[in-house]
Amino acid sequence: MYIAMNRFQIAPGREEDFLEVWRKRDSHLSEVPGFKQFKMLQGASQEEHTVFISHSVWESEAAFRAWTQSEAFRKAHAGAKSPEGIYLGPPKFEGYEVVL
């Protein structure tokens, strides 16, 4: 099993704007072989930002990597432009192989 996460730093007061973008987004993940689960996590708000983490579970790293090269990935990210001022920089990707 493989866990893929993106860590987002969101501007104070823009948390609901960020979540609304994700609520409206069609991820196309249900049609992707090897996809198991998706969650959006929210950390505590700090003075300078709020951290959100997209957390997806895959059968394998190969399944995740195949998705990043797929038509479903292109469709999911085609209209992903968010209103300006939400993100405080690009997301940070982290990938993990489940070992226990």
N, C-alpha and C positions, 0 to 999 in steps of 0.2 A: 504494500500500500504506500501511497505517496501523498504528502500534504503540500499544497502550493498556497503561499500567502503573499499578499501585497499590503504593505503598511503605508497608509496615507496620513499626512499631517494636514488637518483642515483648519482654516482660519476661524478664530472665535466668532460665534454668532452665525456661522454658515453651516452648521451641522445638519439642520433640516433640509437646506438646499442640496447638500451632498447626498443625503438619504433619498431625497425625491428623485434625483437623477438615477440612482440605483433601483428604486421602486419601478420606475417607468421603463427601464432597460430590459429588452428581451435578450437574455444571455444565450439562447439556443443550446444550452448545456444538455437538455433532456435528450437531444438527438445525437450526442457524442458518445461513442464507445469508450468504456472505461471510467466514465464520470460516475461518482457515487453521491456526493453531497456538497452543498454550498451554504456558508453562513457569513454574515457580515457582523463583525465584532466592533463594539465601541468601548474605548477606554475612558477614564475619567478626564474631564476637561481641565486643562491647565490655562494659565494666563495667556500663554503664547500660541497654543493650539490644542486641538482634540485629535487623538489618534483613533483611526478606524483601521481594521484589518479584514481584508477579504480572505476567507479560509475555504479552500476547496479540497475535497478528498477524491483521490483517483485510485484505480486498481493498481497502477504502476506509474513510474516516471515516464516510461515510453508512451503510455496513454495520454498523459498530460502534454508531453512534447508534441505528439501527433495533433492534439487539439490546437496548439498554437500555430500549426501550419495548415489548419483546415478552413474550409469555407464557412463553417459555423463560427469560428473565431473572427474571421473578417466581418461577418454579418453582425456579431455581437459588439464589435468595436467601431463599426461604420459611423454610427451617430453618437459616439461617446463623448463628444465635446460638451464640457460643462460650462456654465456661466463663469465669467472671469472673476477671480478673487476668492474662489473656494479653496483651491489647492495651494499649499505653501511648499511647492516643489514637486518633483515627480515621485511616484510611488516607489517603494523599495521592495524588491522581490526577495522572498526567502523560500527555498524548497527543501523538504525533508523526507527522507525515507523512513517509514515506520519500522522500527527494529524490535519492539516488544509489544 
